[in-house]
Amino acid sequence: MKTRIFALGLAVLLVFTMLAGCSGGNSGAGSDSSTGSSQPAPAQQEYPITVNDVEIKEAPTSVVTLSPSLADVMTALKYETLLTGRSEDCTAEDLASLPTVGTAKNLDMDKLKELKPQLVLTEEALSESQVKELSDAGITVLVQTPATTRETFETLYTNIGSALKGGITGFTEAQEKAQNMLMTLDDINRLIPASNTPITACYLYDTTGAVVTGDTFASELMEFAGAVNVAGSSKNGKMELSALTTSNPNYIFCSSEVKEKLSNDETLSKLKAVQDGKVIVMEPELMDLQGSTIIEAVTLMAGAMYPELTSSSSETSSEASSEPASSEPSSSSSEAASSTPSSSSSEAASSGNSSNPFPKGTTMKLGDTGDNVTKLQQRLLELGHTYSEPTGTFDELTEQGVMNFQFLSDMVADGIADDALLDALYAPDAVKGPNYGLR
């Protein structure tokens, strides 16, 4: 389920991110990635390619991941179709149909070899005997540790991209994806209201002092969201409880189970966040995964700590809904209606909105082509949810435009244009996007 809080700001920044490169935000985490670090260039060839001292001779067509986070990265890169197996820790719903091979710490070697993958991705190194056994079976093992900074975040992506799609193509695709995600986080950070009094927070994994510490990328996510991590000076995922009570954070993020334990703990229940009702349920995977989940994590935290951002979305949607239908007529709707056969108009009316020119049951998604896609793109452009001229191909910019509209309309932002989306898009009070009136 996609988090839809903070919708207006997120929709705006996603469009701006596509329009141009961005400079750093107003926190340390939001600094310009081009400053103070140099990223590696693409290789001179696709394959063979060496990643983390491991030679990959050709593009793998079958991959097993032993890491939920690396699976999330593959999904963000749209490489998940390469997956033919997973560890039991990879519990994402989209991967549920894949066979399991135990866990990284308790690997079922027989099941793994039966799947005959060309590549195994893991965050934790396997034993020398396991690596040799897999190598003898023609299976390459690539260890890729999690990112801890924005620089290593980009390296994480380019390493995975290079391994799976080549030292030139994969590297370039992955680098662009990582940079776009970081720019999105920068833009979220820029939307955080300025204040002389910083908001302090922590993420608790349990009530014994397991926290997000400053040596993790999750700590930077908290900074992107406008929080000062009270465990920022701690390392290795641990903080003394005495230090936690002394720092007394304004907000605590944790699982529902930990939240219940906090309320029942004689000492921790006295923390300011607990007393003020500012313990926010946020499951651990949102902090631990490093695919597109990072944007959901920052969105959730920022929306919880700065509720004025959420209310601005509601106010804008309300204003748009209160505008008379005749004040700003949609030429697209009129033109489409006049050029659509009466049978289609009848079918469209049965879908719930007589202005919707598409027959009931119309669905458009990434990769689709045709006149319907052109018509959809024209409507998105007129409402200001995209900036690109219609091409007739449902590309990533079109998908993002649909998602922008869905965010603003409080719909699940899956990027798919179905009956509900099309009805809302052609409604008289359709929510306008950040580019409205700029053409």
C-alpha positions in Angstrom: 0.0 0.0 0.0 1.4 3.4 -1.0 1.5 6.1 1.6 -0.5 9.1 0.4 0.2 11.6 3.1 2.2 14.7 2.1 0.6 14.3 -1.3 0.7 17.8 -2.7 4.3 18.4 -2.0 5.4 15.1 -3.2 3.5 15.4 -6.5 5.0 18.8 -7.1 8.6 17.8 -6.4 8.3 14.7 -8.5 7.5 16.8 -11.5 10.3 19.3 -10.7 12.7 16.5 -10.3 11.9 15.3 -13.9 12.3 18.9 -15.2 15.8 19.6 -14.1 18.7 18.7 -11.8 18.5 20.0 -8.3 21.0 21.4 -5.9 21.2 20.3 -2.2 18.5 20.7 0.4 18.8 22.5 3.7 20.2 19.6 5.7 23.5 17.7 5.7 21.7 14.8 4.0 20.3 17.1 1.3 23.7 18.3 0.0 24.4 18.3 -3.7 25.7 14.9 -4.6 28.1 16.4 -7.2 29.9 18.2 -4.4 32.8 16.6 -2.5 32.7 13.2 -4.3 33.3 11.8 -7.7 31.3 8.9 -9.0 32.8 6.2 -11.1 32.3 6.3 -14.9 30.6 3.5 -16.9 32.9 0.6 -18.0 34.2 0.5 -21.5 32.2 -2.6 -22.3 29.0 -4.4 -21.2 30.6 -7.8 -20.3 32.6 -9.2 -18.9 32.3 -6.8 -16.0 34.0 -6.9 -12.6 31.8 -5.8 -9.6 33.2 -5.9 -6.1 36.1 -8.0 -7.3 33.7 -10.6 -8.8 33.8 -11.2 -12.6 30.4 -11.5 -14.3 31.0 -12.9 -17.7 27.6 -12.3 -19.3 24.2 -10.8 -18.6 22.4 -13.1 -16.1 18.9 -14.3 -17.1 18.2 -15.9 -13.7 18.9 -14.3 -10.4 18.3 -15.3 -6.8 18.4 -12.7 -4.0 19.1 -13.4 -0.4 18.4 -9.8 0.6 15.0 -8.0 0.9 16.7 -4.7 0.3 18.5 -5.8 -2.9 15.2 -7.2 -4.1 13.7 -3.8 -3.5 16.5 -2.2 -5.5 15.9 -4.6 -8.4 12.2 -3.7 -8.3 13.1 0.1 -8.4 15.3 -0.6 -11.4 12.5 -2.7 -13.0 14.8 -5.7 -13.1 12.6 -7.9 -10.9 11.7 -10.1 -13.8 15.2 -11.6 -13.6 14.4 -13.0 -10.2 13.7 -16.8 -10.1 14.2 -17.3 -6.4 14.4 -15.5 -3.0 15.4 -16.0 0.6 12.6 -16.4 3.1 13.4 -12.9 4.4 12.2 -11.4 1.1 8.5 -11.0 2.0 7.4 -8.4 -0.6 4.0 -9.3 -1.9 5.2 -9.0 -5.5 7.8 -11.8 -4.9 5.5 -14.2 -3.1 5.2 -16.6 -6.0 9.0 -17.1 -6.2 10.5 -20.3 -4.6 12.5 -19.8 -1.4 16.0 -21.1 -0.6 16.1 -20.6 3.1 17.9 -17.5 4.5 21.3 -16.0 4.0 22.4 -17.4 7.4 20.7 -20.7 6.9 20.9 -21.4 3.2 19.4 -24.4 1.6 22.1 -25.2 -0.9 20.2 -28.0 -2.6 17.2 -25.8 -3.3 19.4 -23.0 -4.5 21.3 -25.2 -6.9 18.0 -26.7 -8.2 17.0 -23.3 -9.4 20.2 -23.0 -11.4 20.6 -19.2 -11.2 23.5 -17.6 -12.9 23.8 -15.0 -10.1 23.1 -14.9 -6.4 22.8 -11.4 -4.8 23.4 -11.2 -1.0 24.3 -8.6 1.6 26.0 -11.1 3.8 29.0 -13.0 2.6 28.6 -16.7 2.3 31.2 -19.2 3.6 34.1 -20.1 1.4 32.8 -23.6 1.0 29.4 -22.3 -0.1 30.9 -20.0 -2.6 33.1 -22.8 -4.0 30.1 -25.2 -4.1 28.0 -22.7 -6.0 30.9 -21.8 -8.3 31.4 -25.4 -9.2 27.7 -25.5 -10.1 28.2 -22.5 -12.4 26.6 -20.0 -10.0 28.3 -16.7 -9.3 27.8 -15.0 -5.9 27.9 -11.2 -5.6 28.0 -9.6 -2.2 26.7 -6.0 -2.1 26.5 -4.2 1.2 23.8 -1.7 2.0 24.4 2.0 1.4 25.3 4.2 4.3 25.6 7.6 2.6 24.2 9.2 -0.5 27.5 8.5 -2.3 27.4 4.8 -1.5 23.7 4.7 -2.4 24.6 5.7 -5.9 27.4 3.1 -5.9 24.9 0.4 -4.7 22.7 1.1 -7.7 25.4 1.3 -10.3 26.9 -2.0 -9.0 23.6 -3.8 -9.3 22.9 -2.2 -12.6 26.3 -3.1 -14.0 26.0 -6.7 -12.8 22.5 -7.3 -14.2 22.4 -5.2 -17.4 26.0 -4.4 -18.3 28.8 -2.0 -17.5 27.5 0.6 -19.9 23.7 0.2 -20.2 23.0 -1.1 -16.7 25.4 1.4 -15.1 23.8 4.3 -16.8 20.3 3.3 -16.1 21.0 2.6 -12.5 23.0 5.8 -12.0 20.1 7.9 -13.4 17.6 6.1 -11.2 19.7 6.6 -8.0 20.3 10.3 -8.8 16.6 10.9 -9.5 15.6 9.3 -6.2 18.2 11.4 -4.3 16.9 14.5 -6.0 13.4 13.6 -5.0 14.6 13.3 -1.4 16.4 16.7 -1.7 13.2 18.3 -2.9 11.2 16.8 0.0 13.8 18.3 2.3 13.3 21.7 0.7 9.6 21.6 1.5 10.3 21.3 5.3 9.3 24.5 7.0 12.2 26.5 8.5 12.4 26.6 12.2 14.7 27.8 15.0 13.7 24.8 17.0 14.7 21.5 15.4 12.5 18.5 15.7 14.3 15.5 17.3 13.3 11.9 16.6 14.5 8.4 16.7 13.6 5.1 15.1 13.3 2.2 17.7 13.6 -1.4 16.6 12.9 -2.6 20.2 12.9 -1.3 23.7 16.4 -2.4 24.6 18.2 0.3 22.6 18.3 -1.0 19.1 17.9 2.1 17.0 18.7 3.7 13.7 22.2 5.1 14.3 24.2 7.7 12.4 26.3 5.2 10.5 23.3 4.1 8.4 21.5 5.5 5.4 18.3 5.3 7.4 19.6 8.1 9.6 20.0 10.2 6.5 16.4 9.5 5.6 15.4 11.0 8.9 17.4 14.1 8.0 15.8 14.3 4.6 12.4 14.2 6.5 13.4 17.2 8.6 14.4 15.4 11.8 17.5 15.5 14.0 18.3 11.8 14.8 19.0 11.7 18.5 21.0 8.5 17.8 23.0 10.2 15.1 26.3 10.0 17.1 25.8 6.4 18.0 27.0 3.5 15.8 26.3 -0.1 15.1 22.5 0.1 15.7 22.7 0.5 19.5 22.0 3.4 21.9 22.2 3.4 25.6 18.7 3.7 27.1 20.0 6.4 29.5 21.1 8.4 26.5 17.7 8.0 24.9 15.9 9.2 28.0 18.3 12.1 28.2 17.8 13.2 24.6 14.0 12.7 25.1 13.0 13.0 21.3 9.9 14.8 20.1 8.9 11.9 17.9 9.5 8.2 18.0 9.0 5.9 15.0 8.6 2.2 15.5 6.6 -0.9 14.8 3.1 -1.3 16.3 4.6 -4.0 18.6 7.3 -1.7 20.0 4.8 1.1 20.4 2.7 -1.1 22.7 5.8 -2.0 24.7 6.7 1.7 25.1 3.4 2.5 26.7 3.9 -0.4 29.2 7.5 0.4 30.0 7.9 2.2 33.4 10.8 4.3 32.2 10.2 4.7 28.4 6.6 5.6 28.9 7.7 8.9 30.4 9.5 10.0 27.2 8.1 13.2 25.7 7.0 11.5 22.5 5.0 8.9 24.4 3.4 11.4 26.7 2.5 13.7 23.7 1.1 10.9 21.6 3.8 11.3 19.0 4.8 7.7 18.7 4.3 6.9 15.0 3.9 3.4 13.7 6.3 2.7 10.9 7.3 -0.9 10.1 11.1 -1.6 10.1 11.3 -2.5 6.4 10.5 1.2 5.5 13.8 2.1 7.2 15.8 -0.9 6.0 14.9 -1.3 2.3 16.8 0.8 -0.2 14.7 0.7 -3.3 11.8 3.1 -3.9 10.7 2.4 -0.4 13.0 5.2 0.8 10.7 7.8 -0.7 7.7 6.3 1.1 9.7 6.3 4.3 10.7 10.0 4.1 7.2 10.9 3.0 5.7 9.2 6.0 8.1 10.7 8.5 7.9 14.2 7.0 4.1 14.1 6.9 3.9 13.0 10.6 6.3 15.6 11.9 5.0 18.5 9.7 1.2 18.0 9.5 0.9 21.4 7.9 2.3 19.8 4.7 -0.6 17.3 4.8 -3.2 20.0 5.4 -2.0 22.0 2.5 -2.8 19.1 0.3 -6.3 18.8 1.6 -6.9 22.6 1.3 -5.7 22.6 -2.3 -7.9 19.6 -3.2 -10.8 21.3 -1.5 -10.2 24.5 -3.4 -10.0 22.7 -6.7 -13.3 20.8 -5.9 -15.1 24.0 -5.1 -14.3 25.7 -8.4 -17.4 26.0 -10.7 -17.2 23.7 -13.7 -17.8 26.6 -16.1 -14.9 28.7 -14.7 -12.2 26.8 -16.5 -13.7 24.4 -19.1 -11.5 21.6 -20.4 -11.1 21.8 -24.1 -9.8 18.2 -24.1 -13.0 16.9 -22.7 -15.2 18.9 -25.2 -13.1 18.0 -28.2 -12.9 14.3 -27.2 -16.7 14.2 -26.6 -17.5 15.7 -29.9 -15.2 13.3 -31.8 -16.3 10.1 -29.9 -19.0 7.9 -31.4 -22.3 7.8 -29.5 -21.8 4.2 -28.5 -18.5 5.1 -26.8 -20.2 8.0 -25.0 -22.9 5.7 -23.8 -20.3 3.2 -22.5 -18.3 6.0 -20.9 -21.4 7.3 -19.1 -21.9 3.9 -17.6 -18.5 4.1 -16.1 -19.7 6.9 -13.8 -18.6 10.1 -15.6 -20.3 11.2 -18.8 -17.3 13.5 -19.6 -14.9 10.5 -19.7 -14.5 9.8 -23.4 -13.1 6.3 -22.9 -15.2 3.1 -23.1 -15.8 1.4 -19.7 -13.1 -1.1 -19.0 -10.3 0.9 -20.6 -7.0 0.4 -18.9 -3.6 1.9 -19.9 -0.3 1.3 -18.3 3.5 1.6 -19.0 4.4 0.3 -22.4 1.0 0.7 -24.0 0.7 2.6 -27.3 -2.1 4.1 -29.5 -4.7 6.9 -29.8 -6.1 6.3 -26.3 -2.6 6.9 -24.8 -2.3 10.1 -26.9 -5.7 11.3 -25.6 -4.7 10.5 -22.0 -1.4 12.4 -22.4 -3.2 15.4 -23.8 -5.5 15.5 -20.7 -2.5 15.2 -18.3 -0.8 18.0 -20.1 -3.8 20.3 -20.0 -4.3 19.7 -16.3 -0.6 20.4 -15.6 0.4 16.9 -14.4 3.1 16.5 -17.0 5.1 18.7 -19.3 5.8 16.5 -22.3 3.9 16.6 -25.5 1.7 13.6 -26.4 3.6 10.8 -28.2 1.1 7.9 -28.2 3.5 5.8 -26.0 2.8 5.3 -22.3 6.3 6.0 -21.2 7.7 6.7 -17.7 6.8 10.4 -17.9 3.2 9.5 -18.7 3.3 7.0 -15.8 4.6 9.7 -13.5 2.0 12.2 -14.7 -0.7 9.6 -13.8 0.9 9.1 -10.4 1.0 12.8 -9.8 -2.7 13.1 -10.4 -3.4 10.1 -8.2 -1.4 11.5 -5.3 -3.3 14.8 -5.5 -6.6 13.1 -5.8 -5.9 10.8 -2.8 -5.9 7.7 -4.9 -3.5 4.8 -4.8 -0.5 6.0 -6.9 0.1 2.9 -9.0 0.5 4.8 -12.3 -2.3 2.8 -14.0 -5.1 4.6 -15.9 -8.3 2.6 -15.2 -12.0 3.5 -15.1 -11.7 5.3 -11.7 -8.6 7.3 -12.8 -10.2 8.3 -16.1 -13.5 9.3 -14.5 -11.6 11.5 -12.0 -9.3 12.9 -14.7 -12.2 14.1 -16.8 -14.4 15.3 -13.9 -15.3 19.0 -13.9 -13.4 19.4 -10.6 -10.4 17.4 -11.7 -7.4 18.4 -9.5 -4.9 20.5 -11.4 -1.2 19.9 -11.3 1.9 22.1 -10.7 2.3 22.8 -14.4 -1.3 24.1 -14.9 -1.4 27.3 -16.8 2.3 27.2 -17.8 1.6 26.3 -21.4 
